[in-house]
Amino acid sequence: MQANPMTAAVALLGSALALSALVIPASADAISDWAAKADAVATEQRESPWSRARTLAIVNVAMFEAINAMEDGDTPHKLNISADRNTSIEAAAASAAHDVLVALYPDRAPDLSSALAASLVTIANDVPKARGYLLGKDAAAAILALWFSGTRSPGAAAARPSRAATPTRLIE
């Protein structure tokens, strides 16, 4: 029996939101800000509830994986990446969310890049910021690769997933 894709997406979204909120309280602003940005973009694009849930789940899982890479002993959801603890959590979360949203909504790239710049300008310009930025990019790329490998149109890595796609790789 095949699982209902909407039920799976809602479960994944709930898990991602819970995990991202519990990881490190200091980064709550970056996580909350980018989760809200993702929701606003999906709403402005008039996405269906399923597409909106998918967007939020992918963004939150990418942020979780980026931040979780800095935590000793925490179990990753899907990725096996690690980072030095001297890495900016805020830069990692912002970069991960930005890259996922740009991949899903390429027409919104200018607005999203402005939002990323605004997020990064508040972080001291140093090695931790650069590490966080690169870590977020890596986490987003890996989560997107998992997403696209589970869609019904493999090889469409540069294209936005179809509304009929299911995130089978993310919820196994």
N, C-alpha and C positions, 0 to 999 in steps of 0.2 A: 504494500500500500504506500503510495507516494504522499509525503507530507504536503499540507496546504502551504503554498509559498507565502501567503500573507501572514499566516500564523508564525511561520519560521522567521520572517522578517521582523515582526513585532517582538518575538522572543529575543532575537539577536539585538535589536535596538535597545530593548530593556536591559539586557546584559551589558551592552556597551556603555550605556548611560550610567548604570550603576558602577561599573568598573572604573570608568573615567572619573567619576565623582569621588571615588574612594582612594584613588592612587596617591595623590599628594595634594593636600589642601592648598599649598602655596600657589599652585597653578590653576586653581578654580576659575579665576578670572579669564585666563586664556582659553580654557576648555569651554566655559560657559559662553564667552563671546563668540567663539568660532562655531559652536553648536547652534547658537542663535542665528549667526550669519548663514549657516547651511540651511536652516529652516526658512529663513527669509528668502534666500535665493530660490529654493524649491517652491515656495509659495508664489513668488513673483513670476516664476515660470509656469504657474498654473498646473503643477504636477498632480497626478492622481495620488490618492493616499498611499498606494503601494510604492510609487516612485519616490514620493517624499520620504517614506519610511526607509527605503533603500538608501537614499542619499544620506540621511542622518546616521544610519547604521555604518555605512562605509567610512564616513568622516570620523565618527566616534571610535571605531575600531582602529583606524590609522593613528589617531591621537593617543589612544590607549597603548598601542604597541610602541610608539615612539617614547612615551613617558616611562612605560614599563621596562624598557631597555636599560634604564638607569637604576632600577631597583634590584638590589641583591635579593635572591630568594623568591621573588614573585614569578609565577608561572605565566609565560606568554600565552596569548590566545592562539595565534597561528605562526608568528614569526620567531625566529631564533636569532635576534639581533641583540647586541649589547653596546653599552656606551659608558664612558667615563662618568663618574658621579659629578664631575666638574663640567657639566653640560647644562645649558639653559633649558629648563622645562618649558618655559613660555615660548621660546623660539621653536622648540621641537613641535609643540602642539600647533602653533600658528602655521608653521611650514607644512606640516602633515595635512592639516585641514585645507589650506590654500591649494596644495597640489591636487588633492582629491577633487575639490570643487572645480578647479580649472579643467581637469580631465573630463568631468561630467558635464560641465557647462562652459565650453571654450569661448562662447560668445560673451561671457561675463568676465573674461580674463582681466581687462583693464580695471574694473571695479574691484575685483578680488586682489589684484596686485597692489592697488592703493590701500586696501584694508590690511594686507600683509605688511606693507611699509609702515603703516600707522602702528601696528602691533609691535614691530621690531624696533621702531624708534624709541620706545620706552625702555628698552633693554640696553644695558651698558655695552658699548662696542668693544668686545673682547673675545678671547678664545672660546669661553663657554657659549656665547651667542652664536658664533660660527659653527661650533660643534652641534648645537641644538638645531640650527637651520638645516644643516646637512643630514642630521639624524631624522628629522621630520620628512625631508625629501625621500630618504631611503625607505622609511616606513610606509609612506604614501605609495611609492612605486611598487613595493612588494605587495601591499594590500590590493592595489589596483590590478596587479598581475594575477593575483588569486581570483579576483572578481572576474576579470575578462576570461580567464581560463575556464570559468564555470558558466559562461554565457552560452547561448545557443548559436552564436556566430563567432567561433574562435578565430583568432588572428585579427580581430578588429580592435587591436589595442589602442589605436588612435581615435577610434570612434566612440561615441557615447553608447552605453549598453541599451539594448532595446527594452521597451516596457515589459515585454514578455520574458525577459531574462530572469533567472532565479539564482540567488547567491549560494549555490550548492557547495562551493569550496569553502566559504566562510563559516558554514554551520555544520560541517561534518563532525 
